[in-house]
Amino acid sequence: MEVRITSKLMVKPSCSNLNVLKPFKLSLLDQLSPTNYVPCILFYAKPSDSPMNASQFSDRLKQSLSKALTQFYPLAGRTKNNLFVSDYEEGVPYVEARVKGCLSDFIEQSEVLEAMNQLLPCRPFCYLQDSTVPQLAIQVNIFGCGGIALSLCFFHKIIDASTIAAFLRTWAAFSLGSNGELPDLDLLGPSSRLFPPIESMPSNADLKGLLFNEGRRRTRSFVFDANAIATLISKAKSKGLEHPSRVVSLNAFIWKHAMQASRSVSGTRKPAILCQPVSIRQKMKPRLPDYSIGNLFLLPIATYNSVGKDIELTELAYLVREAAISVTNDSQDLLKVSKTISELQSQIAEIVSKGSAEFYTSVSWLNYLDGKIGTIESIAIALS
């Protein structure tokens, strides 16, 4: 695949006086979050009845992006000292590229995942020592057929799945010519009031060694159709879990086979830890809106320690579900739990670094993205 960069610029918020706003404070949860970019690619076929060509579509994207950044102004800023975000006038990198070939041919090719990095504005999933990088970077890839791959890399320091999904909805609204203004900008940053940051982060709270270990990595895609998922749900049922969800069943299935593969390669059986983010926006009282910026999730863990027997899907599904529901609905308890997060992360990192356990993470984007920008529906979505 041949990708040629045609332009690079910085898109800044449409409002020019954001510098008068106070710095956006990070929460404790943000401070503990990894410094890496997470990618998201939305693929759009050119509608046969569209009056716009790809260049006009890109111009509309830039104009509406500028308006969306005024609403989500911290996403245009830079992180300082792992304490706050400021310099909102900096903006976000916006790259335009031309791709030789047809979008449909690209999506259907067997090595599509290996080629996707060429469509991204920056390298994803790598530990970044410099935390002052842009919060968001965008690349618009225009294929020869007129199809478009809209690629975003968002910095995990203050952006989680809910944040980027809400941002995309606002961007889409402005692109349509609708009113994308947020109802209450004061609710952008309640996370730092609920989970106050600390001035000095303990060195043992750094998750670099846990999440960014050295070694070869390959990206793979596995498609589960409706029948396959229904079969998994049926096999994941047990007396303790009569109605497993799609996410629980699939998480348990992937966890099981990841453990089996690890045991096959290493020849050893170790306890396995599964970490799965659970959003707490809807658990707070009053409920926080989806557009609240920050890493508003907790990381309950499931531990499988049955070393001496075969791995049972039903048991794993039960453990996955129990971990997820262990996140309390009591907002006061949530505030208490947050104070022990750094200690828990440090303990897990120490156990894994000593080779005493295997560590897995699983993230579900179900119900977060619909991929619609303006009047054009996405035909595919690629995520982490």
N, C-alpha and C positions, 0 to 999 in steps of 0.2 A: 504494500500500500504506500502510495506517495502522498505525503502531506506537506504543503508549502505555506509557510506563514506569510500572510500578505500585509498585516498591520498589527501594531501593538500600541495601546494607549491606556491611560488611566481614566476610568469613569468616576466622576465625583458626584456627591449628593447635589441635587438641584438647588437646595437651600444653601446660600453662601455664608450664613452667620451661625453655623453650628459650633464655631469655636467658642461661643459664649456659654455653651452648655458645660455642666460639670463633668469631670471624668467619670466614666462608667466603671463602677467598682466590680471586681471579680468576687465571686463567692468562694467559700472554702472548697466546694465541689469543683469549681472552675480551676482553682489553684492545683488541685490534685489531678486534673485531667491531662492526658498526654499532649505533647506538642508535635502534632502531625496533621497532615492534610488527609481528608477523606474524600474520595471521588464520587461523583454522580453524573451520569451521562443520559440525556434524554434524546431519543431519536425521532425525527419528524420527516415523514414523506411529504413531498410537495403536492398539495391538493390540486386537482385538475382545474378547479374553478377559482383558484386563488388569484386575485388581481395583482398580488405582490410577487416580485422576484426575490431571490435569496438576499440580494444586497439591500433591498428595501426592508425586508424582514429584519435584517441585522440592524439597520438604522433605527427601526422602531424599538428593537430590544435595548439599544443603548439609551434612548430617550426615556423609556419606561424604567430601565434599571436605575437611572439617576434619580427618578422620583421615589423608587422603592428604597433606595439608600438613605433618603431623607427621613423616611419612616423608621428604618432599622439602622440609624446612624452609627451605632457602635461597630457594625460590620464594615464600615468604611475607615475605621480607626486602626490604631496599633497598640498592642499590649506593652505595658511598661512595668518592669520589675515584678511580674507575676502578681500585680496588685490591682491594676486598673487599665482601662482603655481610654486613650485620648487621641488628639490629632485627627479628628473626624474628616478634615478636609483632604486627607491623603488619597482616599478613594480606593478602588479595586482595579487590578490589572484586567484588561479586556483584550483578548487576542482574536484575530480573525484569520482563518486558514482555508485554503482550497484543497480538496481531496480528490485525487484522480479516481474515477470509477463511479459506480452506482451504489447508493445506500443499501438497497435490497441485497445486492451481491455481497456487500461487506458483512451485513448481519448474518447471512446464511453460511458464510465460510466457517470451516471447522476451527481455524485458529484465530477467531475474532477476538477472544479475550487477550491473547498475547499482543494483538495489534492495538488494543484500546488505549494504551499509554500514550500513543502518538497523538491521540485526540485530546489529551489533558493539558492544561496550562502549567502544571507543575507535577513533580514526582510525588505520588501518594504513599501513605503508610510508612514513611521514613521518619525517624526521630530527628527533630529540628532543634539544634542547640540555640539558635536565635529565635526568641519568642516575639520579636518585633516585626515579623513578616506580616503581609496582608492577611486579614481575616478571611478573605474570599478572593478567588481568582476564577476567571471565566474565559472559555475559549469557544468560539462559534466556528464549527467546521462545516463548510459548504461543499457538498458533493457535486460531481459533474452533472448529475440528473436533477439537481435542484433540491435534493433532500438535505436535511440539516442534522448535525449532531451537536447539541448544546451541552457543553461539559462544564461542570463546576467542581472546584476543589475547595472545601471549607475547612478552616482551621479549627481543630477540636477544642481549642482552649476556651472558647465561649459559645460554640455552636454545636448543638446536638441535632438529632433527627427532627424533633418537633420544631426547633428554631428554623432550620433550613426549609422545611415544608411550609411553614407559615410565611417565610420570606418569598418563596416561589409563588404562593397564592397572591401575595400583594403585588409582586412583579407582574404576574399574569393579569391582574385586574387593571393595572395602569396600562399594560400593553393593549388591552381591549378598549381602552378609553373610558373605563369605569373609575369609580372612586375607590382607590386602594388604601385610603388613609386609615390608620389604626384608631380604634375608639378611645384609647387611653394610653398615651405614651408613658405615663408614670408606671404602668405595669410592665414596661420593658425590663426593668431591673429590680424586681423584688427579691431575687435570689440572694443578693448580697446582704439584704436586711434580714432574711430568714436564716442564712448560713454565713455569718460574718467571716471575712477573710482573716488570716493571721499574718503578722508582719514578717515572720521568718519561718519558712517551711523546713521541717526536719529533713536531713539528707536521705534518711532511710525511707522517706515517703515517695522517692522517685521511682516510677514504674518503668524506666528505660530498660532495665535488664529483663523485666518480665514480658513486656509487650514488643520489644524491638531486639530480640536476641538474634545473633548472627546465624547465618546458614542459608542454604538455597531455598527458594520459595517458588511455587508454581500456582497460578490461578486456574481454577477449574470451575466449570458450570455444570450443574446437574438439574435436569428438568423433571419435576414431579407433576404429572397431570392429575386431574380430579379423581380418576379411578385409583391411582397409586396412593394419593393422600388418604382416600377413604379406606383403603386396605391398611395403611399404617395406623390410622385411628382405631380401627378394629383390633389390630394386634397390640396396641398400646393399652387397651382397656384392662382393668383389674378390679378386684373388690374394693381396693382403696381409691381407685380413680375410674369411675364408671363412664365419664364423658370427657375424655381428653380432647383438647382443642387441636386445631391444625398445627399451630406453632409448637405446642408441647410435644406432639407426636413426632414432628419432623426434627425438632431439636434432639429428642431422645434417640432417634434413628441415626442422625449424623454423629452424635456423641459416641454411640455404641461402636460404629464402624471406625471412627477415628481412634478409639482406644484399641480396637482389635488390630488396626494397622500398626499402631505404635508398638504393641506387644509383639507383633510378628517381626518387626524390624529389630527391636532391642533384645528380644528374648527374655524380657523381664516383665513382671506385673507390679505396677505401682498404683497407689491411690490416685484417683483422677478428680480434678476440680473443674467444674463448669461455672463460668461467670456470665450472667445474662442481665443486661440493663433493664430496669423497670422504671417507667416514668412516674414522677410523683406530682406532676401538675394537678391532676384530677383528684389527688388525695389530700391536697392542702385545703384548709378552710380559712377564708373563702377560696374556691377553686381558682387556680392561676390560668390565665388564657394561654392558648398554644403559642402565641407570639412572644411570650416572655423569653427573653434571651438568657442563655446559660445552659449549663449541663445539669438540668433538673431531673436527675435520675439517680437511683441507688443501684448497687451491684450485688444483689443477693447471690450466694454461691450454693451449688449443689455438690456434694462430695460422695464419690462412689469408692468404697473401700473393700468390696468383696473380691479379694485377690485370689481366693482359692476355688472359684467356681466360674462357670460360663456367665457371660454378661447377658442379662435378661432385659429385653426392651420394656416390659411392663414395669420393672423396678426403676429403670432410668426415667421413664415418663412420670412416675410418681414423684421421684426426687426433683425433677425439673419443675413440676407443678407446685410442690411444697415450697421450694425456694422462692418461686414467683409470688405466691400468696403470703409469704412470710413478711413482705413489706407492708407495714402497718398502715391502716387508714386513719390513724390518729395523728393529726398534724403535730401535736406536742411531742409524741413519741418519735416522729420523724426528725424533729430538731435535735432530740437527744442522741439518736442513732448517728447523725451526721458527725458528731464530735468524736466518734470512735472509728470513723472511716479510715483515717490515715494510719491508725494503729493496725487495723485489719489488713489493709493493703501491704503494709510493711511485713506483717507476719506471713502472708501468702507469698510475697516475693522472696522472702528468706527460705521458706520451705521448698519452693520450686528451684531456686538457685543452687540448693544443696543436692538436687536430684532426688528428693524424697517424694515428689509427686509430679504428675503431669498437669498442665494448665491449659484450659480451653476457654474460648469466649464465643458467644453466639449472640447475634444482633438481628432482630426482626424489624423490617421496614413495612410490615403489613399495615395498610390503612393510612400511611403517611403521605404518599405521593400519588397524584393522578396524572401528572405530566403535562397538563394543559397549559400552553402559553398562548394567549390571545385566542384566536379562533381555530388554532391548529392543535389536534390531538396527537399525543406521542404514540408511536407504533411499538416502541420498546423502551425499557428503562434498565440501565446497568448501574448497579450499586456495589458497595463494598461487601 
